[in-house]
């Protein structure tokens, strides 16, 4: 089925099977491999992207449901020459990257938080990341909240 949406500011049109997830479409058809697939059940948060500004588990969204939407992935965060955003630089400086597998999802959840609340308290950051249910046992909540 033909599906049109915007990814990181660029219009795309893809032909997808009705059962294809947005995560698989991003990774396999659009070659945006920064969106990681962990649990495929919406629990781990590694596949988090922004759909119309809302942090969303892309493994739980069918690609066809993104038709007409604006999708932002971790690839869309950096500058045109690959420079890091202040948030990405803070993750790097505070060692919030760790193994890196769930980092893209954490970054996208943090972006969503900061766009709706530019000056969150540590408690609000912790609550937002908890509500996004990032479950990496390696990620220290303190380190991540410090980066945000």
FILODREN-906699 format. One record per residue: residue in three letters; x, y, z of N, C-alpha, C in turn. Coordinates in steps of 0.05 Angstrom, whole numbers, plus 5000, padded with zeros to 4 digits. Example, Ala and Ser with C-alpha at 12.3 -4.5 7.8 and 13.67 -1.06 7.14 Angstrom:
2
- rest, n_xx, n_yy, n_zz, ca_xx, ca_yy, ca_zz, c_xx, c_yy, c_zz
- Ala, 5264, 4886, 5156, 5246, 4910, 5156, 5264, 4934, 5156 $
- Ser, 5257, 4955, 5142, 5273, 4979, 5143, 5258, 5001, 5157 $
***
This chain:
148
- rest, n_xx, n_yy, n_zz, ca_xx, ca_yy, ca_zz, c_xx, c_yy, c_zz
- Unk, 5017, 4977, 5000, 5000, 5000, 5000, 5018, 5025, 5000 $
- Unk, 5012, 5044, 4983, 5028, 5068, 4983, 5024, 5086, 5007 $
- Unk, 5045, 5095, 5018, 5044, 5112, 5043, 5063, 5135, 5039 $
- Unk, 5052, 5159, 5045, 5068, 5184, 5043, 5070, 5197, 5071 $
- Unk, 5094, 5204, 5079, 5097, 5219, 5104, 5123, 5235, 5102 $
- Unk, 5128, 5250, 5122, 5153, 5266, 5123, 5171, 5254, 5144 $
- Unk, 5196, 5250, 5137, 5216, 5240, 5155, 5239, 5260, 5157 $
- Unk, 5243, 5270, 5181, 5265, 5289, 5185, 5265, 5312, 5165 $
- Unk, 5241, 5321, 5159, 5238, 5345, 5142, 5237, 5338, 5112 $
- Unk, 5238, 5313, 5105, 5237, 5306, 5076, 5213, 5289, 5071 $
- Unk, 5199, 5295, 5049, 5176, 5279, 5041, 5185, 5253, 5030 $
- Unk, 5172, 5231, 5038, 5178, 5205, 5028, 5152, 5191, 5020 $
- Unk, 5155, 5173, 5000, 5133, 5156, 4992, 5143, 5128, 4990 $
- Unk, 5131, 5110, 5005, 5140, 5082, 5005, 5116, 5064, 5000 $
- Unk, 5121, 5041, 4990, 5101, 5020, 4987, 5106, 4999, 5009 $
- Unk, 5086, 4996, 5026, 5090, 4978, 5049, 5068, 4957, 5050 $
- Unk, 5075, 4935, 5062, 5055, 4914, 5067, 5038, 4925, 5090 $
- Unk, 5013, 4918, 5091, 4995, 4928, 5113, 5005, 4922, 5141 $
- Unk, 5020, 4900, 5144, 5029, 4892, 5171, 5057, 4902, 5178 $
- Unk, 5070, 4917, 5160, 5097, 4927, 5165, 5096, 4949, 5186 $
- Unk, 5114, 4947, 5206, 5115, 4968, 5227, 5130, 4992, 5216 $
- Unk, 5126, 5014, 5229, 5141, 5038, 5222, 5171, 5034, 5227 $
- Unk, 5177, 5020, 5249, 5206, 5015, 5255, 5219, 5000, 5232 $
- Unk, 5206, 4979, 5222, 5217, 4964, 5199, 5218, 4980, 5174 $
- Unk, 5198, 4997, 5169, 5199, 5014, 5146, 5222, 5034, 5147 $
- Unk, 5226, 5046, 5170, 5248, 5065, 5173, 5274, 5051, 5169 $
- Unk, 5278, 5028, 5181, 5304, 5014, 5180, 5309, 5001, 5153 $
- Unk, 5289, 4987, 5142, 5294, 4971, 5118, 5288, 4985, 5092 $
- Unk, 5268, 5001, 5091, 5261, 5015, 5066, 5275, 5042, 5064 $
- Unk, 5276, 5057, 5086, 5288, 5083, 5085, 5317, 5084, 5094 $
- Unk, 5327, 5061, 5104, 5355, 5058, 5113, 5363, 5077, 5135 $
- Unk, 5343, 5084, 5152, 5348, 5100, 5176, 5351, 5081, 5199 $
- Unk, 5375, 5072, 5203, 5380, 5050, 5222, 5386, 5059, 5250 $
- Unk, 5384, 5085, 5255, 5387, 5095, 5282, 5364, 5087, 5300 $
- Unk, 5341, 5082, 5289, 5318, 5072, 5304, 5322, 5042, 5309 $
- Unk, 5328, 5035, 5334, 5334, 5007, 5340, 5309, 4992, 5348 $
- Unk, 5309, 4966, 5343, 5287, 4949, 5350, 5297, 4930, 5371 $
- Unk, 5285, 4931, 5395, 5294, 4914, 5417, 5274, 4892, 5422 $
- Unk, 5253, 4899, 5437, 5234, 4879, 5446, 5212, 4873, 5427 $
- Unk, 5206, 4892, 5408, 5184, 4890, 5389, 5157, 4887, 5403 $
- Unk, 5155, 4896, 5428, 5130, 4896, 5443, 5123, 4923, 5455 $
- Unk, 5140, 4943, 5449, 5135, 4970, 5459, 5143, 4975, 5488 $
- Unk, 5160, 4957, 5498, 5168, 4959, 5526, 5194, 4973, 5530 $
- Unk, 5214, 4967, 5513, 5241, 4976, 5518, 5246, 5005, 5510 $
- Unk, 5232, 5016, 5491, 5236, 5043, 5482, 5258, 5049, 5463 $
- Unk, 5273, 5028, 5455, 5295, 5033, 5436, 5285, 5043, 5409 $
- Unk, 5261, 5038, 5402, 5250, 5046, 5375, 5235, 5072, 5376 $
- Unk, 5237, 5088, 5397, 5222, 5112, 5400, 5230, 5133, 5379 $
- Unk, 5209, 5143, 5366, 5212, 5165, 5347, 5190, 5186, 5354 $
- Unk, 5191, 5209, 5342, 5170, 5228, 5346, 5152, 5227, 5322 $
- Unk, 5126, 5224, 5327, 5106, 5226, 5306, 5089, 5250, 5313 $
- Unk, 5089, 5270, 5295, 5076, 5295, 5300, 5083, 5306, 5328 $
- Unk, 5108, 5303, 5335, 5118, 5315, 5360, 5114, 5298, 5385 $
- Unk, 5102, 5275, 5383, 5097, 5258, 5406, 5115, 5234, 5405 $
- Unk, 5129, 5229, 5428, 5146, 5205, 5430, 5129, 5180, 5427 $
- Unk, 5136, 5163, 5408, 5120, 5140, 5400, 5137, 5116, 5395 $
- Unk, 5129, 5093, 5404, 5143, 5068, 5398, 5137, 5060, 5369 $
- Unk, 5157, 5061, 5353, 5153, 5056, 5324, 5149, 5026, 5319 $
- Unk, 5155, 5009, 5338, 5149, 4980, 5334, 5120, 4974, 5338 $
- Unk, 5105, 4993, 5350, 5076, 4988, 5355, 5058, 5003, 5334 $
- Unk, 5071, 5018, 5316, 5056, 5033, 5296, 5060, 5020, 5269 $
- Unk, 5038, 5015, 5255, 5041, 5005, 5228, 5050, 5028, 5210 $
- Unk, 5067, 5022, 5190, 5077, 5043, 5173, 5055, 5058, 5160 $
- Unk, 5034, 5045, 5152, 5011, 5058, 5139, 4998, 5078, 5157 $
- Unk, 5000, 5075, 5183, 4988, 5094, 5202, 5003, 5121, 5202 $
- Unk, 5027, 5121, 5192, 5043, 5146, 5191, 5036, 5163, 5167 $
- Unk, 5018, 5153, 5150, 5011, 5168, 5126, 5002, 5196, 5133 $
- Unk, 5014, 5216, 5121, 5007, 5244, 5126, 5020, 5256, 5151 $
- Unk, 5036, 5240, 5165, 5048, 5249, 5190, 5076, 5260, 5186 $
- Unk, 5086, 5274, 5207, 5114, 5282, 5208, 5128, 5264, 5228 $
- Unk, 5148, 5250, 5218, 5164, 5232, 5234, 5192, 5243, 5238 $
- Unk, 5202, 5242, 5262, 5229, 5250, 5268, 5244, 5227, 5281 $
- Unk, 5267, 5221, 5270, 5284, 5200, 5281, 5309, 5212, 5292 $
- Unk, 5326, 5196, 5304, 5351, 5206, 5315, 5369, 5218, 5293 $
- Unk, 5367, 5208, 5269, 5383, 5219, 5247, 5376, 5248, 5241 $
- Unk, 5352, 5256, 5248, 5343, 5283, 5243, 5351, 5303, 5265 $
- Unk, 5365, 5294, 5285, 5372, 5312, 5307, 5397, 5329, 5301 $
- Unk, 5417, 5318, 5290, 5442, 5332, 5286, 5440, 5354, 5265 $
- Unk, 5460, 5370, 5263, 5461, 5392, 5243, 5469, 5381, 5216 $
- Unk, 5468, 5399, 5196, 5473, 5390, 5168, 5501, 5379, 5164 $
- Unk, 5520, 5387, 5180, 5547, 5377, 5177, 5554, 5355, 5198 $
- Unk, 5533, 5345, 5211, 5536, 5323, 5230, 5543, 5332, 5258 $
- Unk, 5542, 5359, 5263, 5548, 5368, 5290, 5526, 5359, 5309 $
- Unk, 5534, 5355, 5333, 5515, 5346, 5354, 5498, 5368, 5364 $
- Unk, 5473, 5362, 5371, 5456, 5381, 5384, 5466, 5384, 5413 $
- Unk, 5458, 5405, 5427, 5466, 5407, 5456, 5458, 5383, 5472 $
- Unk, 5435, 5371, 5466, 5426, 5347, 5481, 5444, 5324, 5475 $
- Unk, 5451, 5319, 5450, 5469, 5297, 5443, 5496, 5302, 5456 $
- Unk, 5506, 5326, 5455, 5532, 5332, 5468, 5531, 5327, 5498 $
- Unk, 5508, 5334, 5510, 5506, 5329, 5539, 5505, 5299, 5545 $
- Unk, 5492, 5283, 5529, 5492, 5254, 5532, 5521, 5244, 5531 $
- Unk, 5536, 5254, 5511, 5564, 5246, 5508, 5581, 5254, 5531 $
- Unk, 5578, 5279, 5539, 5595, 5290, 5561, 5589, 5276, 5588 $
- Unk, 5564, 5268, 5592, 5557, 5256, 5618, 5559, 5225, 5617 $
- Unk, 5569, 5214, 5595, 5571, 5185, 5592, 5544, 5172, 5592 $
- Unk, 5524, 5185, 5582, 5497, 5174, 5581, 5493, 5155, 5557 $
- Unk, 5514, 5152, 5540, 5511, 5135, 5517, 5514, 5106, 5524 $
- Unk, 5531, 5099, 5542, 5537, 5072, 5551, 5539, 5053, 5527 $
- Unk, 5524, 5032, 5525, 5528, 5014, 5502, 5517, 5026, 5476 $
- Unk, 5498, 5044, 5479, 5488, 5058, 5455, 5463, 5047, 5443 $
- Unk, 5455, 5023, 5450, 5432, 5011, 5437, 5406, 5026, 5441 $
- Unk, 5401, 5034, 5466, 5376, 5048, 5471, 5379, 5078, 5470 $
- Unk, 5403, 5088, 5465, 5408, 5117, 5465, 5390, 5132, 5445 $
- Unk, 5386, 5122, 5420, 5368, 5137, 5402, 5340, 5141, 5414 $
- Unk, 5329, 5120, 5426, 5302, 5123, 5438, 5302, 5142, 5461 $
- Unk, 5323, 5141, 5478, 5325, 5159, 5501, 5327, 5188, 5491 $
- Unk, 5344, 5192, 5470, 5346, 5219, 5459, 5320, 5230, 5449 $
- Unk, 5305, 5213, 5434, 5280, 5222, 5423, 5259, 5227, 5445 $
- Unk, 5259, 5211, 5466, 5241, 5217, 5488, 5249, 5243, 5502 $
- Unk, 5275, 5248, 5505, 5284, 5273, 5518, 5277, 5297, 5500 $
- Unk, 5280, 5294, 5474, 5272, 5316, 5456, 5243, 5322, 5459 $
- Unk, 5226, 5302, 5460, 5197, 5307, 5463, 5191, 5321, 5489 $
- Unk, 5205, 5313, 5511, 5201, 5326, 5536, 5210, 5355, 5535 $
- Unk, 5233, 5360, 5524, 5244, 5388, 5523, 5228, 5406, 5505 $
- Unk, 5216, 5395, 5484, 5200, 5411, 5467, 5174, 5420, 5480 $
- Unk, 5163, 5403, 5498, 5138, 5411, 5512, 5144, 5425, 5538 $
- Unk, 5169, 5421, 5549, 5176, 5434, 5574, 5206, 5440, 5574 $
- Unk, 5214, 5464, 5564, 5242, 5471, 5560, 5259, 5472, 5586 $
- Unk, 5246, 5473, 5609, 5261, 5475, 5634, 5252, 5455, 5655 $
- Unk, 5253, 5429, 5649, 5242, 5410, 5668, 5260, 5407, 5692 $
- Unk, 5247, 5400, 5714, 5262, 5393, 5739, 5273, 5364, 5736 $
- Unk, 5291, 5357, 5754, 5301, 5329, 5753, 5278, 5309, 5757 $
- Unk, 5259, 5316, 5774, 5236, 5298, 5779, 5219, 5295, 5753 $
- Unk, 5215, 5318, 5739, 5200, 5316, 5714, 5214, 5300, 5693 $
- Unk, 5241, 5303, 5692, 5257, 5287, 5673, 5254, 5257, 5679 $
- Unk, 5258, 5251, 5705, 5256, 5223, 5713, 5228, 5212, 5707 $
- Unk, 5208, 5227, 5713, 5180, 5218, 5707, 5176, 5214, 5678 $
- Unk, 5185, 5233, 5661, 5181, 5230, 5632, 5195, 5206, 5621 $
- Unk, 5220, 5201, 5630, 5234, 5178, 5620, 5223, 5152, 5631 $
- Unk, 5213, 5153, 5656, 5199, 5129, 5667, 5173, 5124, 5651 $
- Unk, 5158, 5145, 5645, 5133, 5141, 5631, 5138, 5131, 5603 $
- Unk, 5162, 5137, 5592, 5169, 5127, 5566, 5178, 5098, 5568 $
- Unk, 5182, 5088, 5593, 5188, 5060, 5599, 5214, 5050, 5586 $
- Unk, 5234, 5066, 5585, 5260, 5056, 5576, 5271, 5038, 5597 $
- Unk, 5276, 5013, 5589, 5282, 4993, 5609, 5310, 4983, 5609 $
- Unk, 5328, 4996, 5595, 5356, 4987, 5595, 5367, 4985, 5623 $
- Unk, 5376, 4962, 5631, 5387, 4958, 5657, 5415, 4971, 5659 $
- Unk, 5427, 4978, 5636, 5453, 4989, 5637, 5452, 5020, 5640 $
- Unk, 5430, 5032, 5632, 5428, 5061, 5634, 5423, 5070, 5662 $
- Unk, 5439, 5088, 5672, 5434, 5099, 5698, 5414, 5122, 5696 $
- Unk, 5392, 5121, 5710, 5373, 5143, 5709, 5385, 5169, 5717 $
- Unk, 5404, 5168, 5736, 5416, 5193, 5745, 5433, 5205, 5722 $
- Unk, 5448, 5189, 5708, 5465, 5199, 5686, 5448, 5210, 5664 $
- Unk, 5427, 5197, 5657, 5409, 5207, 5636, 5396, 5232, 5645 $
- Unk, 5385, 5234, 5669, 5372, 5259, 5678, 5392, 5282, 5679 $
- Unk, 5417, 5276, 5685, 5437, 5296, 5685, 5443, 5307, 5657 $
- Unk, 5442, 5289, 5638, 5447, 5297, 5609, 5424, 5314, 5600 $
- Unk, 5399, 5308, 5607, 5376, 5323, 5597, 5376, 5350, 5611 $
***
